[in-house]
Amino acid sequence: MDYRLWMYNMHYETGAGLKGIGSSHQAEALDGVQIAIMSDQIAKLTATQVESEWRRVAEQESMGETVQQIKEQVMNLAR
């Protein structure tokens, strides 16, 4: 198991938080782990959001092209 994940689990699942930490250095180390974990989560969520937006735009463009083709076919039938 990744050390950061282990620290994260120890911190949140035990409910220990920063209680019982003996020195500010230890507290800073935990804070650093939490920041690293949250940074990773933010990066993953941002990438997911960007990918989702790309898909949405591609689908809209595709639908626009399809609608245009249907309009052209209808116009050709009307002639």
Secondary structure as GFF3:
##gff-version 3
##sequence-region A 1 79
A	DSSP	alpha_helix	3	13	.	.	.	ID=ss1
A	DSSP	alpha_helix	24	78	.	.	.	ID=ss2
###
